[in-house]
């Protein structure tokens, strides 16, 4: 068959990344010290990959692990993935107290039934529970964050577990929702765990602010099975949603159905199968209290004057359609929430850069931010956008960079005045 099933014995491509290095995806956790506490369960085998995922966001990770947990994960694997010595027992150095180097966050993954119960009961008889006892003292003083990822068989979910979790939550412990599968609380996707740490440590003005994001096409039906749709799939909208979530925003994504689906770990996503469903969901989110909105969806401009019920039989020589303009959803949203900051998108083809900027600046009369791009600057491998505000224009390339720039613009719009005046400089996490 060739291809993926046959190797031509060629060497790997050269790279500047060393054996222990990880590609830096962002700086959300840049320089932040994270304690990764590995509980005794089969999910411990995933800890090395979780450590590297944290490092890809800039974190400095130290792993803590009991001898029992080392039955499921290798000590060398944890040290290789963190590039730091593994803390596996209580010693005279008192690593569990972290006096010399404070941890910004403690992430317990997996957090077993036993570990949760001991923490709630104030028991500190292992390196993990002693470290957590110290962490709880720092948490009470507002010096750190403590996150637990419950991971256990479903039969262990009992009233005692729930009572212990509620007790810890009341003390400020954050729980990362487990992945429900096969009758068990499974360890969540590593990207969800990393995003939870980012959110816990975020000082962004977007933290806990409700933001609406739209993306993808908005199909309009021709009949019961056929529809008119666009070629955009919503990947940029998902990237914006993901970035806002990492900064701590209460982001909600309304994604038009273009066939593509975001990563399964991304929460708060509504799929809108049609233009009408898209309009209804957007207006519902605005009515629910959206404080800002990012309209990246490629909304249908036209729809059939009459959609046919059922399926039009195939084999007809021709099918004449009469199209009529659709209502502008962004204008409905703006009218429903006067003063709500809106990020508008404008896509044009066959125009010069100057003409694109002129159109973007005209839209600034109605919207706080305009993201403008030309078809000539978009391909499968490249996407260029211009972020246009009253302060000027900024060129960005690539979906992650565009998502970062939009989040930065929203931070400037939603920041308290003291921050706008410069008391808290912008955090470049790209």
N, C-alpha and C positions, 0 to 999 in steps of 0.2 A: 504493500500500500504506500510505503514511503512516508514522507512528511513527519508527523509527530511520532510515528511508530518505528522509524529507522534512523539510526545515528550514523553520521558520516565521519565520526571520530575527529571532529574539529575541536580545537581548544576554545574555552570561553572567551568572550570579549574582554579586553583589558578594562580595568576600572581603577579609580583613585580611592575607592572605599576599601579600608582595611578589613581584616578578618573579623574584628570585634566591632567595627563601626556599623552604624545604621544610617540610611538616607534620611536627612532632615526634611520632614514634611511641613513642619511649622514650628513656631516658637511659643506656643501657648503655655508650655511648662518650662520655659527656658531657665535653666539653672535651679529649678525648684527640686528640693530633695524629697523623694517619695520613699516611704517604707512599704515594701511589698511583703505582707505577712501571708505565708503559704500554709493553709490548714491541711490536716491529715485526711485526704480523700483522693479518689482517683483523678479528680479534676486538677490536682496539683501538677499533673504532667504538662498542663498548658502554661504554667507559670513562666518558663523561659520566653515564650513567645509574647506573653503579656508584658514582661519586662522590656523587651525590645520595642514593643508598640509604644510604651510610655517614653522610651528614649527617643523615638522618632519625633515626638513632640517637644523634645528638649529636656526631659526630666533626667535627674541623677538618681538612680534607683539602687537601693540596698535591700537585699532579700533576707528575711528572717524565716527560719524553718526548723521544726522539731525533728528529732531522729525518726519518729514515726512517719512523718510526712516524706522523709527521704526514701521511704519504700516505694514511693510513686514518682519521684523526680530526683534526678541526679544532682549532687552537690556541685559537681564540675559544670553541669549545664546551667545552673543558676548563676555561678560565678562568671562563666563565659558570657552569658546574656546580659549581666549587669556591669561587668568589668570591675566588680568590687568584691571583697571577701564576703562570704556567706556567714551570717550570724546564726549559729545553730545551738548555742547554749548560753547560760548565764555565766559571766566571767567577772574577774576583778576590774575589767575595763568598763563595766556597766554600760555596754552598748544599748541595752534596753531603755536607758534613761535619756539617751541622745543629748547629753549636756553640751558636748563639744560642738555638735552640728545638729541643730533642730531640724525636724522634718516638717515640711509644709503640709503633708497629708500622710495618713496611714491607710493603706488599702488592704483589706483582708479578703483574699481570693485564692482558693475557696474559703468561705466562712462556714464551718461545719456546725452542726447542732450543738456539739460539745463546746466549741469555742464561744458561740453565742451565749450559751447557758452560763459558762464560767464568767464571761465578761459581765453579764447582767447580775451575777451573784457576787461580784467583787473578788473572785478567786484569781490568784496570780502565781500559779505553781509551775509554769513552763516559760520558756523564752518568749513564746507568743503572748501568753496571757499577762506576763509581767510587763512586756512592752506595751500592751494595750492598756494596762492599768496606768502607766505613766502617761500614755497618750490621752486618756480620759481626763487626767489632771490638766494637761495642756489645753484640751478642748474646752474645759470649764473656764479657762482664762482667756479664751478666744485666740489662742496661739496656733491652732492647727485644725485640720479637718480629719474626721474618722469615717471611713466608708467600709461597709460590709457587703459582700456578695454572697447571700445564702445559697448553699449548694448541698443538697441532701435528697435522700429518697422520700417519696411522697408520704409514706407512713410516719415519718418523723415530724411532719407538719401537724402539730397538735396544739391544744390550748396553752401548754407551757411555753412552746416556741413563740406563739403569738404574743403572750404576755411579756416574755423577755424582750422581744423586738419592740413592742410598744414602750417598754420601760427605757430601753436604750435610745429610741427615737426621741423620747421626751427630754433626754439629756443632750440631744444635738447630734447623735449618730445618724449618718445617712445610710440608707439601704438602697443598693442597686438592684432593681427587680430581676429575679432570676428568669432564665429562659425555660418556659414550661414545655416539657416534652417527655413522652414515655412514662408519665406518672411520676416525674421527678422535678425538683428544682435544679436545673442545670446551670453551669457557669455561663453567663452571657457572652456574647461576642466580645472579643478583646477591644474592638473599637468603641463599643458602648461603654465598657469599663473606663477606657481612657477618656472618653468624652465626659463621663461622670466626674472624674478627677478634675478635668479642666473646668467644669461648671462649678465645682466646689471651691476652687481657688480663684475664680474669675473676679476681677474688680471692675469689670466693664460697666459703663452706664446702661448697657442693654440687659444687665442681670435682672431677671424676673419681669422684664417688660414684654408684653404680649405683642408679637409681630406676625403679620400675615405675609406669607410668601406664595406666589403662584408660579407655575411652570408648565411646560408641555403644550400640546395643541388642545383645541377645544372642538372636537368633531361635531359636525352637523349632519343629521341623518338624511339620506335620500329616500330610503324605504326601510323596511324592518331589518335588513342585513347590510346594506351599503351605506357609506358615509363619505363626506368630504372632510379631509383633514390636512394638516400641514406636515412639513418634514421635520420640524423640531420636536425633540422627545422629552425635554424637561431636565436634562442632566445639569444644566447651570442652575436651575431653580433648586434642585436637590443639593447642589454644592453650597448655595447661599443658605439654605435651611440648616445644613450641617454646621456651617461656620457660626451661625447665630446660636445654635444649640451649645456649641463649645464655649461661647462667650457668656453663657448663662441665660440667654433669652428664652422666653416662653414662646418659641417659634412654632407656627402651624403652617404646613405646606398643603396647598390645594393643587394637585397635579392632574392636568388633563390627560386623558387616556390615549397615549401614543404607542402603547405596546411595551415600552421600556419601563422597568421598575427599579427604584432605588435599592441600595443595600437593605437587607431585611432587618438590620438592627436599628435603622433610623425610625424614631417614633413620630407620632403626631402628623400622619400623612393621610389625606383624604383623596381618593381617586375619583375624578369627575368624568364620567363616561361620555358626556355630551356638553355642548355649549350651554344649554339650559341648566344642567346640573351644576356646571361651573359657576354660572351667574348666581344661582341660589346659594351655593356654598360660600362664595366670596361675600355676599351680602350678609349671610348669617354670621360669618366671622367678624365682620365689621360691627354688626349689631351686638356681638358678644363682648366687645370692648377692645378691639385691636388698637394699639397705640401708634403703630406705623405699618406700612404695607410696601411690599416689593412686588411689582407686577412684571414678572419676566415671562409670563405665559404668552404664547403666540396665538392670540385670540382670533377666532374666525371673523373675517370682515363681512362675509356674505353667507346667506343660507337660502335653501330652496323656498320659494314662496309657499309651496305646499309639499309636505313630505307624504309619501305614499304609505298607507298601512299595509303590512305584510311585505311580500317579496315580489318585485316586478319580474315577470318571467324573462329569462334570458333568450337570446336569439332574435330580438327585435333589431331591425335595420338601423334605427336611431332612437334616441331618447332625448327629447328637448327639455331643458331645464330653464326655468326663470328664477333668477336669484334676486334677493333683496338684501339691503344692508342690515347688519346686526346692530343691536344697541351697544354702545360703548360701556363695558362693565366698569372700567376704571373711573369713568365719569360718574356712574351711579354710586360707586364706593366713595368718591370724593364728596359728592353731594350729601351722602348719608352721614359722613363724619367730617364736617368742616374743621379745618385746622390740623387734621391728621397728616403727618409727614408721609409723602408718597414718593417712591422711587419708580420712575417710569422708564420704559425701554422704547427705543426708536430704531428700527432696522430699515435701511434703504439700499437700493442697488442702482448702479449707473449714475452716481452723483460724485462730485469731488469731495475732498475732506472739508473744504470751506463750506460747501452747501450743507453737508451733514451737521457741522457745528452751528450753522445758522439756524437750522431746524431745531436742534437741541436747545439752543438758547431761547427760541420762541416758546418752547414747552416749559421753560423755567418759570414763566408767568403763572403756570398752573400747578407745577409739581416741584418739590424741593430738590430732587436729584434726577438727572436724565442720564441713562446709560445708552450711548449711541454707537452703532456699528454699521459697517457697509458689507454687503455680500462679498465684495472683492477681498475683504480682509478676513474671511472665514473659510476654513477648510477642515477636513477631518483631523489634521494634525495641528491646527493653529486657529486661535480665535482672539481677535483684537477688539477691545472695547474702549470707549472714551467715557470717563466719568465726568459729567459736566454739572457744576454747581455755580452758585453766584460768585464764588471765589475764583473760578477758572475751570480749566479742563485738565484731565490727567489720563495718560495712556496706560493701559494695563493689558497684559497678554496671558491667556490661559484661564481656564475656568476657576482654578483655586485662587489665582491672583485677583480675578474679577470679584469673586465672592468676598475676599478679604477687603477689597476697596469699598464695596457696597456696605459691608459691616462697619468699616471705619466711618463712612459718611453718615450712617445711622447713629453711631456713637456721638458724633459731633452734633447731630440734630437733637438727640435725646438727653445729652449730658446736662447736669445742673450748671447754672451759670458760673459757679466758682471754677468748675473744671474747664469750661469754655474759655475762661479768662486766663487759664494757664497754670492753675495750682496743681493739676495732675496731668503731666504730659502724656501724649498718645503712646500706647504700647504697640510697638511693631512686632506682631507675632508671625508675620509671613515668613 
